Amino acid sequence: MLLLKIKSIERKNKKMAYSIKDQDGLRVSFEDYLAESGVKVRFLANKVNICETIISNWRKSRMQLPDKQFNSLLNYLIQHK
């Protein structure tokens, strides 16, 4: 299920900048990954080079990730499905 969501986001993103829908889809995939793997956000933030505070605010829908950070997180989730 997680992989299907990620693949659909990946296909959409080849055409245009990341929309709010893409951010929401990645947010759902991110939460699923955390629940399934048991990885802590602090560990993941270190791996993808995104500040833990930014990830925390993004998870709570307080902000959107810039393209570079979005790609970094998306690539991590694809590699560690």
Wavefront OBJ file of the C-alpha trace (Angstrom):
o trace
v 0.000 0.000 0.000
v 2.770 2.405 0.954
v 4.659 1.715 -2.259
v 1.563 2.373 -4.400
v 1.042 5.783 -2.794
v 4.676 6.697 -3.296
v 4.672 5.600 -6.939
v 1.568 7.686 -7.704
v 3.212 10.743 -6.122
v 6.378 10.074 -8.108
v 4.475 9.959 -11.423
v 2.564 13.176 -10.750
v 5.687 15.061 -9.752
v 7.508 14.535 -13.019
v 5.238 17.077 -14.711
v 4.971 19.975 -12.271
v 5.978 21.378 -8.920
v 4.659 19.663 -5.847
v 1.090 20.539 -5.040
v -0.670 20.360 -1.703
v -2.205 17.033 -2.784
v 1.280 15.606 -3.288
v 2.333 16.897 0.122
v -0.719 15.273 1.706
v -0.042 11.989 -0.068
v 3.560 12.004 1.104
v 2.409 12.889 4.620
v 0.143 9.808 4.687
v 2.930 7.602 3.325
v 5.330 9.057 5.893
v 2.963 8.309 8.775
v 2.420 4.759 7.457
v 6.168 4.243 7.228
v 6.701 5.455 10.795
v 3.946 3.189 12.097
v 5.160 0.111 10.201
v 8.887 0.502 10.770
v 8.957 2.015 14.248
v 11.668 4.470 13.160
v 11.900 7.644 15.217
v 11.437 10.990 13.477
v 14.739 12.195 14.926
v 16.616 9.333 13.220
v 14.814 9.869 9.929
v 15.395 13.637 10.017
v 19.111 13.000 10.382
v 19.119 10.570 7.439
v 17.305 12.894 5.009
v 19.065 16.076 6.182
v 15.893 17.892 7.206
v 15.599 19.626 10.556
v 13.403 17.716 13.001
v 11.387 20.884 13.673
v 10.585 21.264 9.973
v 9.396 17.655 9.752
v 7.311 18.121 12.891
v 5.619 21.255 11.527
v 5.078 19.562 8.148
v 3.503 16.500 9.815
v 1.006 18.771 11.569
v 0.199 20.564 8.264
v 1.606 23.856 9.505
v 3.883 24.207 6.495
v 4.768 22.679 3.128
v 8.154 21.184 2.339
v 10.302 22.907 -0.290
v 11.015 20.863 -3.427
v 14.506 19.787 -2.363
v 13.334 18.490 1.012
v 10.249 16.910 -0.548
v 12.457 14.991 -3.000
v 14.824 13.957 -0.243
v 12.029 12.535 1.900
v 10.304 10.899 -1.070
v 13.531 9.203 -2.170
v 14.173 7.930 1.361
v 10.692 6.413 1.573
v 11.076 4.770 -1.837
v 14.424 3.242 -0.878
v 13.256 2.033 2.534
v 9.706 0.981 1.723
l 1 2 3 4 5 6 7 8 9 10 11 12 13 14 15 16 17 18 19 20 21 22 23 24 25 26 27 28 29 30 31 32 33 34 35 36 37 38 39 40 41 42 43 44 45 46 47 48 49 50 51 52 53 54 55 56 57 58 59 60 61 62 63 64 65 66 67 68 69 70 71 72 73 74 75 76 77 78 79 80 81
